């Protein structure tokens, strides 16, 4: 996680150096921000002279985690004009100068502030302060489940009433297309996918699926696993609307939600196409590129059957793009939808049925 540590007093800076060191050991990309008069040139330390409110506003917009070493009241006042949406706001953790308490102050579940507070408390011997109701009562929370297993929530407005039902022990039914360790607690019922739709739909229904399905009840929350990769081949200077149409057509044919897309992938020759970058940016998805050598090796692999085009081979030296790059970007996956063609664009979809939330060290896009 890209994390900023901000301290404003001499003792706070001393603690900040310990905090930054602890976070780096856990793999965080850390920036330690300290007033210029307290800076001593420690590694990763950045001195500031601007007002703390301005510094915090800049970091709030670009960091995924913030550790603020100052009074909680100051933090509340500084954060008030910055807070927008729990899906976008970074995790904010507050510490006192002596490092006795680590308070999860903002984005406890989705942003990961609760986990960050627990982790820092363990590393520094402090007391974690967690106030979210589900955590205090030891109850499950759907936004925590979503963060842990890379699930998009639809509609987001249903998250709060579902969590309220979980906190109060009201009936909540979970049904998952994929094997996941689902929460078990009083009031929670888990039914297998083969029994969908359930006969009794009283209470909230939480469906974990990448398929587009009519909700069986008005009180339905979809959790969309981000387990799809769209492999895309196209001609040069393709119009953006052609790309969007082709992707929508592929998703419709597969019956899948665009919220389940994890990435777009293409061949190195098309990696700099403006239309591809625009679509990736608009959908907040990474665009991965693979070399023709990587694609060629996949075509030569035993047991992998891919669509082949003599025309494509004559043009770029491999027999196809979209299916191959979709699989290269999903090493643990399978082709869910083979090549579809639309207005000079080809699209294939690969799906991972497990562990999509974990990074794959074998995936090596360029």
Buried (B, 14 or more C-beta within 10 A) or exposed (E): BEBBBBBBBEBBBBBBBBBBBBBBEBEBBBBBBBBEEBBEEEEBBEBBEEEBEEBBBEBBEEBBBBBBBBBBEBBEEBBEEBBEEBBEBBBBBBBBBEBEBBBBBBBBBBBBBBBBBBBBBEBBEBEBBBEBEBBEEEBBBBBBBBBBBBBBBBEBEBBEEBBEBBBEEBBBBBBBBBEBEBBEBEBBBEBEEEEBBBEEBEBBBBBBBBEBBEBBEEBBBBBBBBBBBBBBBBEEEBEBEBBBBBBEBBBEEBEBBBBBBBBBBBBBBBBEBEBBBEBBEEBEBEBBBBBBEBBBBBBEEEEEEBBEBEEBBEEBEBBBBBBBBBBBBBEBBEBBBBBBBBBBBBBBBBBBBEEBBEEBEEBEBE
